[in-house]
Amino acid sequence: MELRIQQVCILVLLVASSADAAWAPHGMVASEHVLASQAGADVLKRGGNAVDAAVATAFAVCVVNPSSCGIGGGGFMLIYLAHQRRALALDYREVAPAAASRDMFVRNGKAVAELSLHGGLAVAVPGEVAGLAAALHRHGTLPLATVMQPAIQLARDGFPVGAHLAKEIVQNVAGLRSNPALAKNFLHPDETPLVAGETLRQPELAETLQQVARRGPQAFYSGAIAKRIVDSDRAAGGVLTESDLAHYQPTWRTPLQTSYEGDTVYAMPPPSSAGILLEVLGMLRDDDLRALEHNSPTYLHLLAEAMKHAFADRAQLYGDPDAVAVPVQRLLSEQNTLALRQRIEATRTLEHSAYGSSAGSGDAAHDHGTSHLSVMDANGNAVACTTTINTGFGAMVVAEGTGIILNDEMDDFATQPGVPNVYGLVGAEANAIAPRKRPLSSMAPLIATRDGKPVLALGGSGGPLILSGTLQVLLNVLDFGLDARSALAAPRIHDQWEPPVLVVEPGVPASTRNLLASYGHTLKEMPAMGAIQAVRTDAGVFEGASDPRKGGEAVGW
Ligand code: DON
């Protein structure tokens, strides 16, 4: 057993250090698994557009990284359409069941984290199948059955377990052992974990995907599969109903946008909190970051302070825009971002309560679930798509006989005002639980365009680390002129305001850390912060790169 774990660790390192950028003339897919990127690149090769490829990649990654994402989860897709010079945002985030209530996780006056993380109550109504089908229906060119084929094949015929999945199996082995439906797939008969390189087959999931491919999303949201989802959720203590599934609808939303360094940056609107990244760009707009120098103490301090203001706004003001008014336009206004910038001091931090637009009035979690993919095609279309079942293996509830692992997205709500969730994030009334409400998300797909043409599509996984990682990779490319590979490889920092800790990767030198500490930051080291997938184009060539921290790979053609 120990030997196995050692083998896994060595494999993780090998994968991490071998990740490389791909360059190609016709199109590019970057995702958290080479087989998923390959599925998307094959679709591009046979004439599909970026949306076709993104949907194929998303279904495939749900099969090959099933601890991170799946059809039992949900996500966001940001699309840039070249011929319309327009960005679109598709929200297929899970929603709370109709029977959910504000204090459903509170026992004896205190929120019980285990209830919002594992078991039936943790499960929100999945949006993945409806969302991917809607994206394809409106902006794809190929039939659902065609783009789902690689996923079905990977589930049915099997694939070698990748380093990330192997690590997740080891980390969650106790939970897997106590759940026969999960143990059947991810453990050997003697309950030892499947290791990297061993073949994983998921015949039940293959059959479920096959039914969706044949009959469309209604195969998932009604009938036998829906009943199994509901029965399994309720048997695990949940409150889902068939009516919850039948009512699920993905929502097309207007993306947020800002101009930065002559480019236009589009971001997923709430219930994503990607708006805070545009708020940071607003704060940094008048600074000459290049003159400050990449990853210099002055630059990192400015970045950390700007992030703290924006994360404080996230905690206080962000939630589901269909349920609460999120004042995004006010937060992104020049008036607000300039005022926040003026409050940032050159060499010192502020009182904790002084951060955020309404001021005056830790420990970030490691990367578990979630998967991001970025795609560009030869016609100038781009997609940035992030999908998740939240933490590793979601709620650890499988819909009996279907291979569907159900999400634990209910933990993304503020289960009690000010009580941190699994990522240490706190929330307020705006993100309180209510029936059919969407929980706030850190998933932040972004697309940057120049003169109406996409130049960068990116996003990531890692809970709140998505936000800081995506921001730094964006700045690395747009401000510091790095290629995608170098932009991803550069060491990162993260500060989500609460808890008041500036987390740094090992590559941030001691001299920089000492100076940051002298400014008032409390520093902590974390080995690998989030995983970003980026596709960039320059002079007619596509570059794709997958974050070396998670072991994916970009594939072009
Ligand atoms: O939507 C969110 O913010 C979280 N459910 C994302 C979780 C995540 O990224 C897990 N880690 N990789």
Residues whose N, C-alpha, C, O or C-beta is under 5 A from the ligand:
A	BS01	DON	H366 D367 H368 G369 T370 T388 N390 D412 L440 S441 S442 M443 S461 G462 G463
